[in-house]
């Protein structure tokens, strides 16, 4: 049963977040009132995931992310943002957090994010490839199925470890970025559903996704993934068969006004975890590049 360590100095927020997490009966929540308390509990309990507020006394969320990464790189950390913590959120992602959730969207997004990051963090570690075979080139074509996306991301993570490109923490962050790109290709590309729908009405958004998965022409569209991996670099190109968009119209996800929105979250995570993210002119293909750290 996975244990989630929740760090937040606000007692009411801790209780609310814990209640959201424990709506999944397979998850257990434990609590800390600040980063220093959380770090002490981390060393004692060894939780499966750390979920932390950013603005706390004694040790803030960024300090906690850094300390946990130093002690156990394989433990994923999700940060919770609120008004006034946007710069800290960007810093937390830069030093090792695996994802973030705006507190204002906790009821709709928090459990889903925690479950997905846990899935990405618990992949079986494959055997490394022999040095002479450390290069992989493959093309995958999948339908608009979230289960297929999860399976493909896990497979790509295994490939990443096999070629020796990065450590366990970066493997998780790589998986998060690729999953966000694949979900964008499915939802916004092939199914042509705008982020504003999810912002306005999450239930209607979910219903529309299910409907379009079974409706022509959306149901027949595919996602093509081309991957080239070596011990020095990973290049993943993801294309959809939708109408595309103007990449220059993307809002800046690091803008404080946008960081608290669900829309743009995927692009921010891709840009935070990859060394390069570029879209083609028609907006229906994205290339993500991850390079080995010196």
Secondary structure in CASP SS format (residue, H / E / C, confidence):
PFRMAT SS
TARGET T0000
AUTHOR 0000-0000-0000
METHOD secondary structure of the structure
MODEL  1
X C 1.00
X C 1.00
X E 1.00
X E 1.00
X E 1.00
X E 1.00
X E 1.00
X C 1.00
X C 1.00
X C 1.00
X H 1.00
X H 1.00
X H 1.00
X H 1.00
X H 1.00
X H 1.00
X H 1.00
X H 1.00
X H 1.00
X H 1.00
X H 1.00
X C 1.00
X C 1.00
X C 1.00
X C 1.00
X C 1.00
X C 1.00
X E 1.00
X E 1.00
X E 1.00
X E 1.00
X E 1.00
X C 1.00
X C 1.00
X H 1.00
X H 1.00
X H 1.00
X H 1.00
X H 1.00
X H 1.00
X H 1.00
X H 1.00
X H 1.00
X H 1.00
X H 1.00
X C 1.00
X C 1.00
X C 1.00
X E 1.00
X E 1.00
X E 1.00
X E 1.00
X E 1.00
X C 1.00
X C 1.00
X C 1.00
X C 1.00
X C 1.00
X C 1.00
X C 1.00
X H 1.00
X H 1.00
X H 1.00
X H 1.00
X H 1.00
X H 1.00
X H 1.00
X H 1.00
X H 1.00
X H 1.00
X H 1.00
X C 1.00
X C 1.00
X C 1.00
X C 1.00
X E 1.00
X E 1.00
X E 1.00
X E 1.00
X E 1.00
X E 1.00
X C 1.00
X C 1.00
X C 1.00
X C 1.00
X H 1.00
X H 1.00
X H 1.00
X H 1.00
X H 1.00
X H 1.00
X H 1.00
X H 1.00
X H 1.00
X H 1.00
X C 1.00
X C 1.00
X C 1.00
X E 1.00
X E 1.00
X E 1.00
X E 1.00
X H 1.00
X H 1.00
X H 1.00
X H 1.00
X H 1.00
X H 1.00
X H 1.00
X H 1.00
X H 1.00
X H 1.00
X H 1.00
X H 1.00
X H 1.00
X H 1.00
X H 1.00
X H 1.00
X H 1.00
X H 1.00
X H 1.00
X C 1.00
X C 1.00
X C 1.00
X C 1.00
X C 1.00
X C 1.00
X C 1.00
X C 1.00
X C 1.00
X H 1.00
X H 1.00
X H 1.00
X C 1.00
X E 1.00
X E 1.00
X E 1.00
X E 1.00
X E 1.00
X E 1.00
X E 1.00
X E 1.00
X C 1.00
X C 1.00
X C 1.00
X H 1.00
X H 1.00
X H 1.00
X H 1.00
X H 1.00
X H 1.00
X H 1.00
X H 1.00
X H 1.00
X H 1.00
X H 1.00
X H 1.00
X H 1.00
X H 1.00
X H 1.00
X H 1.00
X H 1.00
X C 1.00
X C 1.00
X C 1.00
X C 1.00
X C 1.00
X H 1.00
X H 1.00
X H 1.00
X H 1.00
X H 1.00
X H 1.00
X H 1.00
X H 1.00
X H 1.00
X H 1.00
X H 1.00
X H 1.00
X H 1.00
X H 1.00
X H 1.00
X H 1.00
X H 1.00
X H 1.00
X H 1.00
X H 1.00
X H 1.00
X H 1.00
X H 1.00
X C 1.00
X C 1.00
X C 1.00
X C 1.00
X H 1.00
X H 1.00
X H 1.00
X H 1.00
X H 1.00
X H 1.00
X C 1.00
X H 1.00
X H 1.00
X H 1.00
X H 1.00
X H 1.00
X H 1.00
X H 1.00
X H 1.00
X H 1.00
X H 1.00
X H 1.00
X H 1.00
X C 1.00
X C 1.00
X C 1.00
X C 1.00
X H 1.00
X H 1.00
X H 1.00
X C 1.00
X C 1.00
X E 1.00
X E 1.00
X E 1.00
X E 1.00
X E 1.00
X E 1.00
X E 1.00
X E 1.00
X C 1.00
X C 1.00
X E 1.00
X E 1.00
X E 1.00
X E 1.00
X E 1.00
X E 1.00
X E 1.00
X C 1.00
X C 1.00
X C 1.00
X C 1.00
X C 1.00
X C 1.00
X C 1.00
X H 1.00
X H 1.00
X H 1.00
X C 1.00
X C 1.00
X C 1.00
X C 1.00
X C 1.00
X C 1.00
X H 1.00
X H 1.00
X H 1.00
X H 1.00
X C 1.00
X C 1.00
X C 1.00
X C 1.00
X C 1.00
X H 1.00
X H 1.00
X H 1.00
X H 1.00
X H 1.00
X H 1.00
X H 1.00
X H 1.00
X H 1.00
X C 1.00
X C 1.00
X E 1.00
X E 1.00
X E 1.00
X E 1.00
X C 1.00
X C 1.00
X C 1.00
X C 1.00
X C 1.00
X E 1.00
X E 1.00
X E 1.00
X E 1.00
X E 1.00
X E 1.00
X E 1.00
X C 1.00
X C 1.00
X C 1.00
END
